[in-house]
C-alpha cells in the first residue's frame, strides 16, 4: 500500500492540517460581493474543473506512485471536480438510512476499500503582497491524502469540513501538480452514517488562498444588546505575529458607524442599532484591514436567551418554522452550487419557512452567509451520526434494549472522544461568526455518552451565547447517570401529540423543540395543522423542523414517454438498502413542489383569521410573525364566494390596516352581505407589501376562508340538477323492469341500467345506446398505500382490504310508475377472513335516469380502520374532463386540505394525477358537493345532499399499488372514478405518529348517500 494506514486509526484524524478557524474570503482591496461570488477575489484561485482520475476497487490495487509530478496519466479518465465518482459510472450508488454498509468493527473498514486517485495540473503565480499559499478542501468523502509536486502534504478526514494545508513550501511559480487519493471508507465513516445516498469523492470546492506573511488567522465576533445600545466585540488570532488591524463598521446604507485600529481584541458600541432576525435580516459590513489584505465580514446584531423555558431572540419569543435540508441533487449528488442553494432558499421563503436545520452535517460556508443575507434561523449540525449501532444483533431484540445499548460502541466509548470533539470544533469554529446560527447541534442519532458530554461542555464554554441541542440525549444508556447540563433544549423527533402534551404540562425546565416532525414522504404530511396548533398553544414549544426538504434520488434520463427517471434505494443492484425512504421531501428531486409544501405554506401563513362576525363585519386577525407588524408586511384582498362564483371582492391596503404587532390580534372591518342561498365563503388573501430578494410585490403569502351562515346552505348548482330531474320525471314515461337469476334490467325512455343482484352494484349503465361503464361498478375500500400508510398497510393487507368484494344476499325491489327502489342486504368480504361489514343498501332509480344510493354500514370492529369507502366506476377513457365543487385545486384529504379552498374547479383527468415518484394514492378532493366527468358525447354527474370525496385517474389502484416507479405506470384506458364516503387520513406515520382518531375512517356505523345522473351530451 502506497500510503500510511491512517484511515483505520481513531487517533490519526489529520496530519499537517491548519488549526480550525472561522470562514472568510480575503482580498487585496474591499470587495462587497464575495458571499455568492468569492471566486472574484484576487486572493482565491479556484482549482475546480477537469481533473485526471482513476478508480480502484481496492486500495491494495493502487501500486503506482501516481502523485509523482512526472507520472503519466494518459490512461486516467477525466472527471469534473467537484463531483461524485458514482455519478460518473465508477463503483455504484447505495442508499441506506441507518444501517452501516460495511461490517461493524470500528475502527476497521472493508479491507478492499475502494479509492480514487485524482491529479490536477494548475498554473500558479505568486503574489508579492500575499506570498503564502494555503490549499483548501471544503468537502471530501471520506478521507484523503494530498501531494503537491510529488511531495506529501498531509492527510485529513471529516467529509463536510474544511481541511486547510499550508503549501507555501511546496507550491511553485508556473505549473504545479496536485495529487489527491480519496478513500471510500475510513474510521470516520462510523460517524457519518447519515440517512442519505453513500457517495464518494471531492464534492466541494478546492482552491488556493493567497495570504500575506503576517495576517489575521481567525476572529470571533460577538454581539450583546443593552437597552438602546449594541456592543460588537472582536477577538482576533493571528497567523504568526500580532499585526495592527483597522476595523471599520458600516450600516446597510454604507454609513460609517465606527472605526478603530487595534491589536488583539476590540469592541464597538452602536447607538440605536438595527437588530438581525429572520424577518428583518439587517446586516452591518465590517472591514478588517491589515497590510496587503482586507477581510470583508457581515455582522448581524442579535442576542439569544432562554427564560422560563421560552426561547427569546432579541427579547422576543420566537417560533421556528423550520425544515431539515440535505445537500442533494439528482444530477450532481452532494455537489451543490450557490445557484442551487439560492433556489432552495427562494422556495423556502416563498413557502413561509424561517429556519433551516443543516441535517446532518455542516453545509458549505457561504450557505450560512446567504442565510444571514436572506433571513433564516439555522440549527447548525455537526458531521456526526452513528445510527448504525442501533441495528446490531442483540439476543433481546427490543427497542428498549437497542435504546439502552445504542451508545456502547461509539458515543459512550472514550476511544471516540477525540473524533467527536474534532467534529464539534470544526463546526463551531468555522461558523461562529454567522448571526443566522442560533443553535449548535452536536449531531444526529448517535445515542448519548461521554463523547457528547465533552463536546457539549466545550461548546458551552467556548460559545455561551448560542443554544445547544442534541436529540439523542433522549435515549438513556444503562451504564451510569449522564450529564445533560450543557443541553439547552429538550429536543424530540416525531413525537406523538400526547407525548408533547405530557412534556409541556409537566412544568418543564427547558424549551421544547421538534428537530424533526411531519415526515413529508410521498402524499404527506397530513398533520401540519395539528402540530401548528400545539406550537401556537404552548409558549415553551419553540417550533419544529419538518422532515425534510427534498426527495433524494439519482437521475437516470427519460423514459420513452418523456418522464424523468429517478432511482432510489435498491435500483442500483445494491443488496443492502432502504428502498424509497430517501424520497421523503417537500419538493421533488428537481425542486418541483410536492402538494405537502403547499399545505405547509398555508398552515404557516403570516396571518390568521381568528373570528368573523357577519352581522358587524368585524374580523379579528392575528399576526403569526415573530417580529414584523402586519401593516409593514402585507396587504389583504378578499372575496365573497357563492357556489364557486365571486359575487363581491375588496382590498385593504397595508396603510389602511391597523398596527398589528407580532403575535398580537386586532380587529379590522370587512363588511359583506351573504346571500340567502348557496355555499358561501369569505376568502381572505394575504399579499406581500413590498418585493424582496425572492418574492415580487403582491406575492400570495397565504389565505383563509370562513364559512358564512345563511338560510339555505345547499349548493344551488346540484340542487338545480335535482330539480331538473324531478321536472323531467314528470314529463317522461315510466320504468320497465325485467329480471333474471343474476340481474335486474331497468329500462327507461332513454336508458338501460343492469343491476347485479349478486354484488349489489351495476353491471351496465347505458344512455341512448351509449355505454358508460367499461366494466362493472364496484364497492371499494382499497387505496394504493401512501408512503405514510407504511405501517397501517400491513394491517390492511392482513385484513384483505385489497381483495374485498361485495355480496348481496337478498335483493328486492318495488316499482311505481316512475320510481324503482332496489333494496339489497349486503356484505363486504374477502378470501380467508370474515365479513368486514354489513350493509343495507337502497338504490333508487327515477324515470329521468337519476340513480340514488343510500348505504347503511355496520362494520366488524375487529378490522382496522378502512383506507376508504365508496364506489369505483370505470368510465370510457374519452370522458377525461372533470369539473367539481369542493376543496381544490390541490389534492385534499380530511387532514390535508389547508392548501385548498372551497370552489368550483376544472381539470383534465391527467392533470388531476399527482405524479409521486413512487406511485400511491393521490389526487383526491375532499368535501365535495358535486363532480362532473365528461367527454364529447357523455357526461356523468355525481352529487349529494351531504358531501363526499372523489378522485379521477387514468390509473387503477392496483397499478398504483404494484408499480415501484412513476415512469412504469401504464394507463388502464378508462377513467377510473372513485366516489367516496371519505378516505382515511394521510398523517405522517412513515416516521411519525398514526393519524389522530378524528381523521381515521374507523366509525362502526355510517351512512353513504350519493346521486348519479348520466347525460347524453349530443341529445342535450
Secondary structure as GFF3:
##gff-version 3
##sequence-region A 1 1020
A	DSSP	three_ten_helix	6	8	.	.	.	ID=ss1
A	DSSP	beta_strand	26	27	.	.	.	ID=ss2
A	DSSP	three_ten_helix	38	40	.	.	.	ID=ss3
A	DSSP	beta_strand	44	46	.	.	.	ID=ss4
A	DSSP	beta_strand	49	56	.	.	.	ID=ss5
A	DSSP	three_ten_helix	59	61	.	.	.	ID=ss6
A	DSSP	beta_strand	77	81	.	.	.	ID=ss7
A	DSSP	three_ten_helix	85	88	.	.	.	ID=ss8
A	DSSP	beta_strand	95	96	.	.	.	ID=ss9
A	DSSP	beta_strand	115	124	.	.	.	ID=ss10
A	DSSP	beta_strand	132	137	.	.	.	ID=ss11
A	DSSP	beta_strand	140	141	.	.	.	ID=ss12
A	DSSP	beta_strand	143	148	.	.	.	ID=ss13
A	DSSP	beta_strand	151	157	.	.	.	ID=ss14
A	DSSP	beta_strand	163	166	.	.	.	ID=ss15
A	DSSP	beta_strand	174	183	.	.	.	ID=ss16
A	DSSP	three_ten_helix	187	191	.	.	.	ID=ss17
A	DSSP	beta_strand	196	197	.	.	.	ID=ss18
A	DSSP	beta_strand	201	202	.	.	.	ID=ss19
A	DSSP	beta_strand	206	211	.	.	.	ID=ss20
A	DSSP	beta_strand	216	226	.	.	.	ID=ss21
A	DSSP	beta_strand	229	238	.	.	.	ID=ss22
A	DSSP	beta_strand	245	250	.	.	.	ID=ss23
A	DSSP	beta_strand	256	262	.	.	.	ID=ss24
A	DSSP	beta_strand	265	271	.	.	.	ID=ss25
A	DSSP	beta_strand	284	290	.	.	.	ID=ss26
A	DSSP	beta_strand	293	299	.	.	.	ID=ss27
A	DSSP	beta_strand	304	307	.	.	.	ID=ss28
A	DSSP	beta_strand	310	313	.	.	.	ID=ss29
A	DSSP	beta_strand	316	317	.	.	.	ID=ss30
A	DSSP	beta_strand	320	324	.	.	.	ID=ss31
A	DSSP	alpha_helix	338	350	.	.	.	ID=ss32
A	DSSP	beta_strand	355	357	.	.	.	ID=ss33
A	DSSP	alpha_helix	365	374	.	.	.	ID=ss34
A	DSSP	beta_strand	377	381	.	.	.	ID=ss35
A	DSSP	three_ten_helix	388	391	.	.	.	ID=ss36
A	DSSP	alpha_helix	399	405	.	.	.	ID=ss37
A	DSSP	three_ten_helix	414	416	.	.	.	ID=ss38
A	DSSP	alpha_helix	417	431	.	.	.	ID=ss39
A	DSSP	beta_strand	437	441	.	.	.	ID=ss40
A	DSSP	alpha_helix	450	462	.	.	.	ID=ss41
A	DSSP	beta_strand	467	469	.	.	.	ID=ss42
A	DSSP	three_ten_helix	471	474	.	.	.	ID=ss43
A	DSSP	beta_strand	489	493	.	.	.	ID=ss44
A	DSSP	alpha_helix	497	504	.	.	.	ID=ss45
A	DSSP	beta_strand	511	517	.	.	.	ID=ss46
A	DSSP	alpha_helix	528	537	.	.	.	ID=ss47
A	DSSP	beta_strand	541	546	.	.	.	ID=ss48
A	DSSP	beta_strand	554	558	.	.	.	ID=ss49
A	DSSP	beta_strand	564	567	.	.	.	ID=ss50
A	DSSP	alpha_helix	595	603	.	.	.	ID=ss51
A	DSSP	beta_strand	607	613	.	.	.	ID=ss52
A	DSSP	beta_strand	618	623	.	.	.	ID=ss53
A	DSSP	alpha_helix	630	633	.	.	.	ID=ss54
A	DSSP	beta_strand	634	642	.	.	.	ID=ss55
A	DSSP	beta_strand	645	652	.	.	.	ID=ss56
A	DSSP	three_ten_helix	654	656	.	.	.	ID=ss57
A	DSSP	beta_strand	665	669	.	.	.	ID=ss58
A	DSSP	beta_strand	680	688	.	.	.	ID=ss59
A	DSSP	beta_strand	700	707	.	.	.	ID=ss60
A	DSSP	alpha_helix	716	731	.	.	.	ID=ss61
A	DSSP	beta_strand	736	739	.	.	.	ID=ss62
A	DSSP	beta_strand	743	747	.	.	.	ID=ss63
A	DSSP	beta_strand	751	756	.	.	.	ID=ss64
A	DSSP	beta_strand	761	767	.	.	.	ID=ss65
A	DSSP	beta_strand	770	771	.	.	.	ID=ss66
A	DSSP	beta_strand	775	780	.	.	.	ID=ss67
A	DSSP	three_ten_helix	787	789	.	.	.	ID=ss68
A	DSSP	alpha_helix	792	798	.	.	.	ID=ss69
A	DSSP	three_ten_helix	801	803	.	.	.	ID=ss70
A	DSSP	beta_strand	805	815	.	.	.	ID=ss71
A	DSSP	beta_strand	819	829	.	.	.	ID=ss72
A	DSSP	beta_strand	837	846	.	.	.	ID=ss73
A	DSSP	beta_strand	851	859	.	.	.	ID=ss74
A	DSSP	beta_strand	868	876	.	.	.	ID=ss75
A	DSSP	beta_strand	881	888	.	.	.	ID=ss76
A	DSSP	beta_strand	901	908	.	.	.	ID=ss77
A	DSSP	alpha_helix	909	912	.	.	.	ID=ss78
A	DSSP	beta_strand	925	934	.	.	.	ID=ss79
A	DSSP	beta_strand	938	953	.	.	.	ID=ss80
A	DSSP	alpha_helix	957	962	.	.	.	ID=ss81
A	DSSP	three_ten_helix	966	968	.	.	.	ID=ss82
A	DSSP	beta_strand	974	983	.	.	.	ID=ss83
A	DSSP	three_ten_helix	997	999	.	.	.	ID=ss84
A	DSSP	beta_strand	1005	1016	.	.	.	ID=ss85
###
